[in-house]
Amino acid sequence: MTPPKNDDIRKRVRWPAEWEPHEATWIAWPHHEPDWPEKFETIPWVYAEIVRVLAAFERVNIVCHSAAVRSAAARLLEAHAVKQRNVRLHLCPTDRVWLRDTAPTGIRNANGRVEWVDWGFNGWSKYPNYARDAKVGAFIARASKRARRVPVRPESKDPVILEGGGIETDGIGTVMVTEEWLLSRTQVRNRGLRREDYEQLFARELGARHTIWLGEGCVGDDTHGHVDDIARFVAPGVVLAAHERDPADANHHRSADNLRRLRSAVDSRGRPLTVVTLPYPRAVSMNGERLPASYANFYIANGVVLVPTFNDSADRAALETIARVFRRRKVVGIHAVDLVWGLGTLHCLTQQQPATAR
């Protein structure tokens, strides 16, 4: 795919890779019980463990839906021996807690200063209760004292609807997305936008020079194709890709197709990718519903990588594979069997605030 040609736009902004230095991680404290039917009581404890690990490496900004939620979060964090000096509790109403999708995307401008790209949000074109989540980006921009811009469609001036879990970068101008998310007729985000329109959008807003299009996301993903459950950049030119080897599993043909695409793809420099495969855990289901359990939904922070685990024999292989590619970071497994009942895990609930370039 020929990249867009507006070099002047690309020189103005750069979207840093997740492994580049963070000023902080943003999360939102869980409060929406219907996201975890009959299992909600365990979820705040999982969050406390996530914050405990992250706070040892960087500041954690926690968005709390109400004063009561903020007080409950403070009690649990204290009980979990979290380093309080690295935690900030913010009051901001939310509908759900998946800040990867509702929080803005941090980029650096030509002066190295961090700005927020605040995409429009419409509940993944699926859920009706999203009015509060649609305002989270503006709150984070105010709280972090960083500039914010809202991308709009040139022909209508309507906000561009996107979610952070659907876009992935190597930090040097390559963006990776799926056709299922942006080009299918299910859960349509931006009616009428074509492949080339999205590539121009990524060039304009994220400084992208090249877009890699994968096919489908993983089974059970109610976002309809987010890339962060199937393939992740871990270094320039290196991708970790989830691969299901069992031909009887519904993820097999999807992941095999994505592997073929990645092995024939190039990055923004025109260089072939190095593709390292991650296993899938066994199928995780709840009440007959297949859940999007994937080791690819890890989160890279300063000095540490948090990896979802599923009490599965593949946990060890996944952790070892991720540790091999992140030799200078500690790799920590976080039990996610209950967490994934909310249809997301570690990458879905976090959003990094890049550090200002020095």
Contacts in CASP RR format, 6 or more apart in sequence:
PFRMAT RR
TARGET T0000
AUTHOR 0000-0000-0000
METHOD contacts of the structure
MODEL  1
MTPPKNDDIRKRVRWPAEWEPHEATWIAWPHHEPDWPEKFETIPWVYAEI
VRVLAAFERVNIVCHSAAVRSAAARLLEAHAVKQRNVRLHLCPTDRVWLR
DTAPTGIRNANGRVEWVDWGFNGWSKYPNYARDAKVGAFIARASKRARRV
PVRPESKDPVILEGGGIETDGIGTVMVTEEWLLSRTQVRNRGLRREDYEQ
LFARELGARHTIWLGEGCVGDDTHGHVDDIARFVAPGVVLAAHERDPADA
NHHRSADNLRRLRSAVDSRGRPLTVVTLPYPRAVSMNGERLPASYANFYI
ANGVVLVPTFNDSADRAALETIARVFRRRKVVGIHAVDLVWGLGTLHCLT
QQQPATAR
1 195 0 8 1.000
1 199 0 8 1.000
1 210 0 8 1.000
1 211 0 8 1.000
1 213 0 8 1.000
3 199 0 8 1.000
3 203 0 8 1.000
3 208 0 8 1.000
3 209 0 8 1.000
3 210 0 8 1.000
3 211 0 8 1.000
3 268 0 8 1.000
4 196 0 8 1.000
4 199 0 8 1.000
4 200 0 8 1.000
4 203 0 8 1.000
4 209 0 8 1.000
6 200 0 8 1.000
6 203 0 8 1.000
6 204 0 8 1.000
9 203 0 8 1.000
9 204 0 8 1.000
9 207 0 8 1.000
10 173 0 8 1.000
10 203 0 8 1.000
10 207 0 8 1.000
10 208 0 8 1.000
10 209 0 8 1.000
11 110 0 8 1.000
12 109 0 8 1.000
12 110 0 8 1.000
12 207 0 8 1.000
13 107 0 8 1.000
13 108 0 8 1.000
13 109 0 8 1.000
13 110 0 8 1.000
13 115 0 8 1.000
13 205 0 8 1.000
13 206 0 8 1.000
13 207 0 8 1.000
14 107 0 8 1.000
14 108 0 8 1.000
14 171 0 8 1.000
14 173 0 8 1.000
14 207 0 8 1.000
15 105 0 8 1.000
15 106 0 8 1.000
15 107 0 8 1.000
15 108 0 8 1.000
15 169 0 8 1.000
15 171 0 8 1.000
15 173 0 8 1.000
15 175 0 8 1.000
15 206 0 8 1.000
15 207 0 8 1.000
15 208 0 8 1.000
16 106 0 8 1.000
16 107 0 8 1.000
16 108 0 8 1.000
16 169 0 8 1.000
16 171 0 8 1.000
16 354 0 8 1.000
17 169 0 8 1.000
17 170 0 8 1.000
17 171 0 8 1.000
17 172 0 8 1.000
17 233 0 8 1.000
17 236 0 8 1.000
18 169 0 8 1.000
18 233 0 8 1.000
18 299 0 8 1.000
18 300 0 8 1.000
18 352 0 8 1.000
19 234 0 8 1.000
19 235 0 8 1.000
19 300 0 8 1.000
19 326 0 8 1.000
20 171 0 8 1.000
20 354 0 8 1.000
20 355 0 8 1.000
21 302 0 8 1.000
21 354 0 8 1.000
21 355 0 8 1.000
22 58 0 8 1.000
22 301 0 8 1.000
22 302 0 8 1.000
22 352 0 8 1.000
22 353 0 8 1.000
22 354 0 8 1.000
22 355 0 8 1.000
23 58 0 8 1.000
23 59 0 8 1.000
23 114 0 8 1.000
23 144 0 8 1.000
23 353 0 8 1.000
23 354 0 8 1.000
23 355 0 8 1.000
23 356 0 8 1.000
24 58 0 8 1.000
24 59 0 8 1.000
24 60 0 8 1.000
24 61 0 8 1.000
24 88 0 8 1.000
24 144 0 8 1.000
24 352 0 8 1.000
24 353 0 8 1.000
25 54 0 8 1.000
25 58 0 8 1.000
25 59 0 8 1.000
25 60 0 8 1.000
25 61 0 8 1.000
25 299 0 8 1.000
25 301 0 8 1.000
25 350 0 8 1.000
25 351 0 8 1.000
25 352 0 8 1.000
25 353 0 8 1.000
26 60 0 8 1.000
26 61 0 8 1.000
26 62 0 8 1.000
26 63 0 8 1.000
26 99 0 8 1.000
26 103 0 8 1.000
26 140 0 8 1.000
26 350 0 8 1.000
26 351 0 8 1.000
26 352 0 8 1.000
26 353 0 8 1.000
27 47 0 8 1.000
27 50 0 8 1.000
27 51 0 8 1.000
27 60 0 8 1.000
27 61 0 8 1.000
27 62 0 8 1.000
27 63 0 8 1.000
27 97 0 8 1.000
27 99 0 8 1.000
27 349 0 8 1.000
27 350 0 8 1.000
27 351 0 8 1.000
28 62 0 8 1.000
28 63 0 8 1.000
28 64 0 8 1.000
28 65 0 8 1.000
28 94 0 8 1.000
28 96 0 8 1.000
28 97 0 8 1.000
28 98 0 8 1.000
28 99 0 8 1.000
28 102 0 8 1.000
28 136 0 8 1.000
28 349 0 8 1.000
29 44 0 8 1.000
29 47 0 8 1.000
29 62 0 8 1.000
29 63 0 8 1.000
29 64 0 8 1.000
29 65 0 8 1.000
29 69 0 8 1.000
29 70 0 8 1.000
29 72 0 8 1.000
29 73 0 8 1.000
29 97 0 8 1.000
30 36 0 8 1.000
30 40 0 8 1.000
30 43 0 8 1.000
30 44 0 8 1.000
30 47 0 8 1.000
30 97 0 8 1.000
31 65 0 8 1.000
31 66 0 8 1.000
31 69 0 8 1.000
31 94 0 8 1.000
31 97 0 8 1.000
32 94 0 8 1.000
32 95 0 8 1.000
32 96 0 8 1.000
32 97 0 8 1.000
33 40 0 8 1.000
35 96 0 8 1.000
35 97 0 8 1.000
35 342 0 8 1.000
35 343 0 8 1.000
36 42 0 8 1.000
36 43 0 8 1.000
36 338 0 8 1.000
36 341 0 8 1.000
36 342 0 8 1.000
37 287 0 8 1.000
37 341 0 8 1.000
39 338 0 8 1.000
39 341 0 8 1.000
42 338 0 8 1.000
43 338 0 8 1.000
43 339 0 8 1.000
44 72 0 8 1.000
44 73 0 8 1.000
44 76 0 8 1.000
45 76 0 8 1.000
45 80 0 8 1.000
46 334 0 8 1.000
46 335 0 8 1.000
46 336 0 8 1.000
46 338 0 8 1.000
46 339 0 8 1.000
47 73 0 8 1.000
47 76 0 8 1.000
47 349 0 8 1.000
48 76 0 8 1.000
48 77 0 8 1.000
48 79 0 8 1.000
48 80 0 8 1.000
48 82 0 8 1.000
49 80 0 8 1.000
49 334 0 8 1.000
50 306 0 8 1.000
50 334 0 8 1.000
50 346 0 8 1.000
50 349 0 8 1.000
51 60 0 8 1.000
51 62 0 8 1.000
51 77 0 8 1.000
51 80 0 8 1.000
51 82 0 8 1.000
51 87 0 8 1.000
52 77 0 8 1.000
52 80 0 8 1.000
52 81 0 8 1.000
52 82 0 8 1.000
52 83 0 8 1.000
53 304 0 8 1.000
53 306 0 8 1.000
53 332 0 8 1.000
53 334 0 8 1.000
54 60 0 8 1.000
54 301 0 8 1.000
54 304 0 8 1.000
54 306 0 8 1.000
55 82 0 8 1.000
55 83 0 8 1.000
55 86 0 8 1.000
55 87 0 8 1.000
56 83 0 8 1.000
56 86 0 8 1.000
56 304 0 8 1.000
57 301 0 8 1.000
57 302 0 8 1.000
57 303 0 8 1.000
57 304 0 8 1.000
58 86 0 8 1.000
58 301 0 8 1.000
58 302 0 8 1.000
59 86 0 8 1.000
59 87 0 8 1.000
59 88 0 8 1.000
60 86 0 8 1.000
60 87 0 8 1.000
60 88 0 8 1.000
61 88 0 8 1.000
61 90 0 8 1.000
61 140 0 8 1.000
61 143 0 8 1.000
61 144 0 8 1.000
61 353 0 8 1.000
62 73 0 8 1.000
62 87 0 8 1.000
62 88 0 8 1.000
62 89 0 8 1.000
62 90 0 8 1.000
63 90 0 8 1.000
63 92 0 8 1.000
63 94 0 8 1.000
63 99 0 8 1.000
63 136 0 8 1.000
63 139 0 8 1.000
63 140 0 8 1.000
64 70 0 8 1.000
64 73 0 8 1.000
64 89 0 8 1.000
64 90 0 8 1.000
64 91 0 8 1.000
64 92 0 8 1.000
65 92 0 8 1.000
65 93 0 8 1.000
65 94 0 8 1.000
66 91 0 8 1.000
66 93 0 8 1.000
67 91 0 8 1.000
70 89 0 8 1.000
70 91 0 8 1.000
73 89 0 8 1.000
74 89 0 8 1.000
77 84 0 8 1.000
77 87 0 8 1.000
78 84 0 8 1.000
90 139 0 8 1.000
90 143 0 8 1.000
92 135 0 8 1.000
92 136 0 8 1.000
92 139 0 8 1.000
92 143 0 8 1.000
93 132 0 8 1.000
93 135 0 8 1.000
94 102 0 8 1.000
94 132 0 8 1.000
94 133 0 8 1.000
94 136 0 8 1.000
95 127 0 8 1.000
95 129 0 8 1.000
95 130 0 8 1.000
95 131 0 8 1.000
95 132 0 8 1.000
95 133 0 8 1.000
96 102 0 8 1.000
96 130 0 8 1.000
96 133 0 8 1.000
97 349 0 8 1.000
98 344 0 8 1.000
98 348 0 8 1.000
98 349 0 8 1.000
99 136 0 8 1.000
99 349 0 8 1.000
99 350 0 8 1.000
99 351 0 8 1.000
100 163 0 8 1.000
100 164 0 8 1.000
100 165 0 8 1.000
100 228 0 8 1.000
100 347 0 8 1.000
100 348 0 8 1.000
100 349 0 8 1.000
100 350 0 8 1.000
100 351 0 8 1.000
101 121 0 8 1.000
101 124 0 8 1.000
101 163 0 8 1.000
101 164 0 8 1.000
101 165 0 8 1.000
101 223 0 8 1.000
101 348 0 8 1.000
102 121 0 8 1.000
102 133 0 8 1.000
102 134 0 8 1.000
102 136 0 8 1.000
102 137 0 8 1.000
102 163 0 8 1.000
103 136 0 8 1.000
103 137 0 8 1.000
103 140 0 8 1.000
103 351 0 8 1.000
104 116 0 8 1.000
104 117 0 8 1.000
104 118 0 8 1.000
104 119 0 8 1.000
104 137 0 8 1.000
104 140 0 8 1.000
104 141 0 8 1.000
104 148 0 8 1.000
104 351 0 8 1.000
105 116 0 8 1.000
105 117 0 8 1.000
105 119 0 8 1.000
105 164 0 8 1.000
105 167 0 8 1.000
105 206 0 8 1.000
105 351 0 8 1.000
106 114 0 8 1.000
106 115 0 8 1.000
106 116 0 8 1.000
106 117 0 8 1.000
106 352 0 8 1.000
106 353 0 8 1.000
106 354 0 8 1.000
107 114 0 8 1.000
107 115 0 8 1.000
107 116 0 8 1.000
107 117 0 8 1.000
107 205 0 8 1.000
107 206 0 8 1.000
107 207 0 8 1.000
107 354 0 8 1.000
108 114 0 8 1.000
108 115 0 8 1.000
108 354 0 8 1.000
108 356 0 8 1.000
108 357 0 8 1.000
109 115 0 8 1.000
112 356 0 8 1.000
112 357 0 8 1.000
113 146 0 8 1.000
113 147 0 8 1.000
113 356 0 8 1.000
113 357 0 8 1.000
114 146 0 8 1.000
114 353 0 8 1.000
114 354 0 8 1.000
114 355 0 8 1.000
114 356 0 8 1.000
115 146 0 8 1.000
115 147 0 8 1.000
115 148 0 8 1.000
115 149 0 8 1.000
116 137 0 8 1.000
116 140 0 8 1.000
116 141 0 8 1.000
116 144 0 8 1.000
116 146 0 8 1.000
116 147 0 8 1.000
116 148 0 8 1.000
116 149 0 8 1.000
117 149 0 8 1.000
117 151 0 8 1.000
117 205 0 8 1.000
117 206 0 8 1.000
118 137 0 8 1.000
118 138 0 8 1.000
118 141 0 8 1.000
118 148 0 8 1.000
118 149 0 8 1.000
118 150 0 8 1.000
119 150 0 8 1.000
119 151 0 8 1.000
119 159 0 8 1.000
119 160 0 8 1.000
119 161 0 8 1.000
119 162 0 8 1.000
119 163 0 8 1.000
119 164 0 8 1.000
120 134 0 8 1.000
120 150 0 8 1.000
120 151 0 8 1.000
120 159 0 8 1.000
120 160 0 8 1.000
120 161 0 8 1.000
120 162 0 8 1.000
121 130 0 8 1.000
121 133 0 8 1.000
121 134 0 8 1.000
121 136 0 8 1.000
121 161 0 8 1.000
121 163 0 8 1.000
122 130 0 8 1.000
122 134 0 8 1.000
122 161 0 8 1.000
122 189 0 8 1.000
123 130 0 8 1.000
123 133 0 8 1.000
124 163 0 8 1.000
124 187 0 8 1.000
124 222 0 8 1.000
124 223 0 8 1.000
124 224 0 8 1.000
125 161 0 8 1.000
125 187 0 8 1.000
125 188 0 8 1.000
125 189 0 8 1.000
125 224 0 8 1.000
126 187 0 8 1.000
126 222 0 8 1.000
126 224 0 8 1.000
137 148 0 8 1.000
138 148 0 8 1.000
141 147 0 8 1.000
141 148 0 8 1.000
144 353 0 8 1.000
146 353 0 8 1.000
150 159 0 8 1.000
151 159 0 8 1.000
151 160 0 8 1.000
151 162 0 8 1.000
151 201 0 8 1.000
151 204 0 8 1.000
151 205 0 8 1.000
152 158 0 8 1.000
152 159 0 8 1.000
152 160 0 8 1.000
153 159 0 8 1.000
153 160 0 8 1.000
153 190 0 8 1.000
153 193 0 8 1.000
160 190 0 8 1.000
160 201 0 8 1.000
160 205 0 8 1.000
161 189 0 8 1.000
161 190 0 8 1.000
162 189 0 8 1.000
162 190 0 8 1.000
163 223 0 8 1.000
163 226 0 8 1.000
164 226 0 8 1.000
164 228 0 8 1.000
164 351 0 8 1.000
165 223 0 8 1.000
165 226 0 8 1.000
165 227 0 8 1.000
165 228 0 8 1.000
165 347 0 8 1.000
165 348 0 8 1.000
166 177 0 8 1.000
166 178 0 8 1.000
166 181 0 8 1.000
166 223 0 8 1.000
166 225 0 8 1.000
166 226 0 8 1.000
166 227 0 8 1.000
166 228 0 8 1.000
167 175 0 8 1.000
167 176 0 8 1.000
167 177 0 8 1.000
167 202 0 8 1.000
167 206 0 8 1.000
167 227 0 8 1.000
168 175 0 8 1.000
168 176 0 8 1.000
168 177 0 8 1.000
168 227 0 8 1.000
168 228 0 8 1.000
168 231 0 8 1.000
168 232 0 8 1.000
168 233 0 8 1.000
169 175 0 8 1.000
169 176 0 8 1.000
169 206 0 8 1.000
169 208 0 8 1.000
169 233 0 8 1.000
170 233 0 8 1.000
170 235 0 8 1.000
170 236 0 8 1.000
170 237 0 8 1.000
170 267 0 8 1.000
170 268 0 8 1.000
171 233 0 8 1.000
171 236 0 8 1.000
172 236 0 8 1.000
172 267 0 8 1.000
172 268 0 8 1.000
172 269 0 8 1.000
173 206 0 8 1.000
173 207 0 8 1.000
173 208 0 8 1.000
173 209 0 8 1.000
173 210 0 8 1.000
173 267 0 8 1.000
173 268 0 8 1.000
174 208 0 8 1.000
174 209 0 8 1.000
174 210 0 8 1.000
174 211 0 8 1.000
174 212 0 8 1.000
174 233 0 8 1.000
174 237 0 8 1.000
174 267 0 8 1.000
174 268 0 8 1.000
175 202 0 8 1.000
175 206 0 8 1.000
175 208 0 8 1.000
175 210 0 8 1.000
175 211 0 8 1.000
175 212 0 8 1.000
176 211 0 8 1.000
176 212 0 8 1.000
176 214 0 8 1.000
176 227 0 8 1.000
176 231 0 8 1.000
176 233 0 8 1.000
176 239 0 8 1.000
177 198 0 8 1.000
177 211 0 8 1.000
177 212 0 8 1.000
177 213 0 8 1.000
177 214 0 8 1.000
177 227 0 8 1.000
178 213 0 8 1.000
178 214 0 8 1.000
178 215 0 8 1.000
178 216 0 8 1.000
178 217 0 8 1.000
178 225 0 8 1.000
178 226 0 8 1.000
178 227 0 8 1.000
178 230 0 8 1.000
179 213 0 8 1.000
179 214 0 8 1.000
179 215 0 8 1.000
179 216 0 8 1.000
180 186 0 8 1.000
180 215 0 8 1.000
180 216 0 8 1.000
180 217 0 8 1.000
180 224 0 8 1.000
180 225 0 8 1.000
181 189 0 8 1.000
181 217 0 8 1.000
181 223 0 8 1.000
181 224 0 8 1.000
181 225 0 8 1.000
181 226 0 8 1.000
181 227 0 8 1.000
182 189 0 8 1.000
182 190 0 8 1.000
182 193 0 8 1.000
182 195 0 8 1.000
182 198 0 8 1.000
183 194 0 8 1.000
183 195 0 8 1.000
184 224 0 8 1.000
186 224 0 8 1.000
187 223 0 8 1.000
187 224 0 8 1.000
193 201 0 8 1.000
195 213 0 8 1.000
198 211 0 8 1.000
199 208 0 8 1.000
199 211 0 8 1.000
202 208 0 8 1.000
202 211 0 8 1.000
203 209 0 8 1.000
208 268 0 8 1.000
209 268 0 8 1.000
210 266 0 8 1.000
210 267 0 8 1.000
210 268 0 8 1.000
210 270 0 8 1.000
212 261 0 8 1.000
212 262 0 8 1.000
212 265 0 8 1.000
212 267 0 8 1.000
213 261 0 8 1.000
214 227 0 8 1.000
214 230 0 8 1.000
214 231 0 8 1.000
214 258 0 8 1.000
214 261 0 8 1.000
214 262 0 8 1.000
215 254 0 8 1.000
215 257 0 8 1.000
215 258 0 8 1.000
215 261 0 8 1.000
216 225 0 8 1.000
216 254 0 8 1.000
216 257 0 8 1.000
216 258 0 8 1.000
217 225 0 8 1.000
217 226 0 8 1.000
217 227 0 8 1.000
217 229 0 8 1.000
217 230 0 8 1.000
217 254 0 8 1.000
217 258 0 8 1.000
218 225 0 8 1.000
218 229 0 8 1.000
218 230 0 8 1.000
218 242 0 8 1.000
218 251 0 8 1.000
218 254 0 8 1.000
218 255 0 8 1.000
218 280 0 8 1.000
218 292 0 8 1.000
218 294 0 8 1.000
219 250 0 8 1.000
219 251 0 8 1.000
219 254 0 8 1.000
219 290 0 8 1.000
219 292 0 8 1.000
220 289 0 8 1.000
220 290 0 8 1.000
220 291 0 8 1.000
220 292 0 8 1.000
220 343 0 8 1.000
221 229 0 8 1.000
221 292 0 8 1.000
221 343 0 8 1.000
222 292 0 8 1.000
222 343 0 8 1.000
226 348 0 8 1.000
228 296 0 8 1.000
228 297 0 8 1.000
228 347 0 8 1.000
228 348 0 8 1.000
229 242 0 8 1.000
229 292 0 8 1.000
229 294 0 8 1.000
229 296 0 8 1.000
229 297 0 8 1.000
230 241 0 8 1.000
230 242 0 8 1.000
230 254 0 8 1.000
230 255 0 8 1.000
230 258 0 8 1.000
230 294 0 8 1.000
230 296 0 8 1.000
231 239 0 8 1.000
231 240 0 8 1.000
231 241 0 8 1.000
231 242 0 8 1.000
231 258 0 8 1.000
231 262 0 8 1.000
231 296 0 8 1.000
232 239 0 8 1.000
232 240 0 8 1.000
232 296 0 8 1.000
232 298 0 8 1.000
232 347 0 8 1.000
233 239 0 8 1.000
234 240 0 8 1.000
234 276 0 8 1.000
234 300 0 8 1.000
234 325 0 8 1.000
234 326 0 8 1.000
235 325 0 8 1.000
236 267 0 8 1.000
237 267 0 8 1.000
237 271 0 8 1.000
237 273 0 8 1.000
237 274 0 8 1.000
238 273 0 8 1.000
238 274 0 8 1.000
238 276 0 8 1.000
238 325 0 8 1.000
239 262 0 8 1.000
239 273 0 8 1.000
239 274 0 8 1.000
239 275 0 8 1.000
239 276 0 8 1.000
240 276 0 8 1.000
240 277 0 8 1.000
240 278 0 8 1.000
240 296 0 8 1.000
240 321 0 8 1.000
240 322 0 8 1.000
240 325 0 8 1.000
241 255 0 8 1.000
241 258 0 8 1.000
241 259 0 8 1.000
241 262 0 8 1.000
241 275 0 8 1.000
241 276 0 8 1.000
241 277 0 8 1.000
241 278 0 8 1.000
241 296 0 8 1.000
242 251 0 8 1.000
242 255 0 8 1.000
242 277 0 8 1.000
242 278 0 8 1.000
242 279 0 8 1.000
242 280 0 8 1.000
242 294 0 8 1.000
242 295 0 8 1.000
242 296 0 8 1.000
243 255 0 8 1.000
243 256 0 8 1.000
243 259 0 8 1.000
243 277 0 8 1.000
243 278 0 8 1.000
243 279 0 8 1.000
243 280 0 8 1.000
244 251 0 8 1.000
244 252 0 8 1.000
244 254 0 8 1.000
244 255 0 8 1.000
244 279 0 8 1.000
244 280 0 8 1.000
245 252 0 8 1.000
245 279 0 8 1.000
246 252 0 8 1.000
249 280 0 8 1.000
249 283 0 8 1.000
250 290 0 8 1.000
251 280 0 8 1.000
255 280 0 8 1.000
259 275 0 8 1.000
259 277 0 8 1.000
262 273 0 8 1.000
262 275 0 8 1.000
263 272 0 8 1.000
263 273 0 8 1.000
263 275 0 8 1.000
265 272 0 8 1.000
265 273 0 8 1.000
266 272 0 8 1.000
266 273 0 8 1.000
267 273 0 8 1.000
276 321 0 8 1.000
276 325 0 8 1.000
277 321 0 8 1.000
278 295 0 8 1.000
278 296 0 8 1.000
278 318 0 8 1.000
278 321 0 8 1.000
278 322 0 8 1.000
279 295 0 8 1.000
279 314 0 8 1.000
279 317 0 8 1.000
279 318 0 8 1.000
280 293 0 8 1.000
280 294 0 8 1.000
280 295 0 8 1.000
280 314 0 8 1.000
281 293 0 8 1.000
281 294 0 8 1.000
281 295 0 8 1.000
281 310 0 8 1.000
281 312 0 8 1.000
281 314 0 8 1.000
281 315 0 8 1.000
281 318 0 8 1.000
282 310 0 8 1.000
282 312 0 8 1.000
282 313 0 8 1.000
282 314 0 8 1.000
283 290 0 8 1.000
283 293 0 8 1.000
284 290 0 8 1.000
284 291 0 8 1.000
284 293 0 8 1.000
284 310 0 8 1.000
284 337 0 8 1.000
284 340 0 8 1.000
285 291 0 8 1.000
286 341 0 8 1.000
291 340 0 8 1.000
291 341 0 8 1.000
291 342 0 8 1.000
291 343 0 8 1.000
292 340 0 8 1.000
292 343 0 8 1.000
292 344 0 8 1.000
293 308 0 8 1.000
293 310 0 8 1.000
293 336 0 8 1.000
293 337 0 8 1.000
293 340 0 8 1.000
293 345 0 8 1.000
294 308 0 8 1.000
294 345 0 8 1.000
295 307 0 8 1.000
295 308 0 8 1.000
295 309 0 8 1.000
295 314 0 8 1.000
295 318 0 8 1.000
295 322 0 8 1.000
297 308 0 8 1.000
297 344 0 8 1.000
297 345 0 8 1.000
297 346 0 8 1.000
297 347 0 8 1.000
297 348 0 8 1.000
298 305 0 8 1.000
298 306 0 8 1.000
298 307 0 8 1.000
298 308 0 8 1.000
298 322 0 8 1.000
298 346 0 8 1.000
298 347 0 8 1.000
299 305 0 8 1.000
299 306 0 8 1.000
299 346 0 8 1.000
299 347 0 8 1.000
299 350 0 8 1.000
300 326 0 8 1.000
300 329 0 8 1.000
301 352 0 8 1.000
303 328 0 8 1.000
303 329 0 8 1.000
303 330 0 8 1.000
304 329 0 8 1.000
304 330 0 8 1.000
304 331 0 8 1.000
304 332 0 8 1.000
305 322 0 8 1.000
305 326 0 8 1.000
305 329 0 8 1.000
305 330 0 8 1.000
305 331 0 8 1.000
305 332 0 8 1.000
306 332 0 8 1.000
306 333 0 8 1.000
306 334 0 8 1.000
306 346 0 8 1.000
307 318 0 8 1.000
307 319 0 8 1.000
307 322 0 8 1.000
307 331 0 8 1.000
307 332 0 8 1.000
307 333 0 8 1.000
307 334 0 8 1.000
307 346 0 8 1.000
308 333 0 8 1.000
308 334 0 8 1.000
308 336 0 8 1.000
308 339 0 8 1.000
308 340 0 8 1.000
308 345 0 8 1.000
308 346 0 8 1.000
309 315 0 8 1.000
309 318 0 8 1.000
309 319 0 8 1.000
309 333 0 8 1.000
309 334 0 8 1.000
309 335 0 8 1.000
309 336 0 8 1.000
310 336 0 8 1.000
310 337 0 8 1.000
310 340 0 8 1.000
311 335 0 8 1.000
311 337 0 8 1.000
315 333 0 8 1.000
319 331 0 8 1.000
319 333 0 8 1.000
322 331 0 8 1.000
323 331 0 8 1.000
334 345 0 8 1.000
334 346 0 8 1.000
336 345 0 8 1.000
336 346 0 8 1.000
339 345 0 8 1.000
339 346 0 8 1.000
END
